[in-house]
Amino acid sequence: MSIVEELGDRLASDTLAAMETIDDDRFYEKVGRVIEASSPTLLEAFMTAIRVRLAERRARSFLDKALAAAKSGAAAPEAPKDYSAGGH
C-alpha cells in the first residue's frame, strides 16, 4: 500500500468513527472538501476508502440480519435489486 493509500485509509477510518460521534452521516463529504483543496490524489484515496468501508458496513449488516433470520425462522432481508443486466 502506498503512503497516499495508507493516509487515505487511516483518515477514512477516523472520519467514519467521528461521523458516529458527531452524528452526521455525510461528514466525510466535508472532510473530502478540505482534502480536495490541497490534494486531489489524497482525496481519491480517501473517497475510495470511505466507499469501501461504507459498503462493507452495509454488507455486514445484511449478512448479520440474514443469519439472524435463518436462526429464528424469520424472513430473510431483501437484497438490493440487481440492475447490472440492464433494462428497466
Buried (B, 14 or more C-beta within 10 A) or exposed (E): EEEBBEBBBEBBEEBBEEBEEEEEEEBBEEBBEEBBEEBEEBBBBBBBBBEEBBEEEEEEEBEEEEEEEEEEEEEEEEEEEEEEEEEE
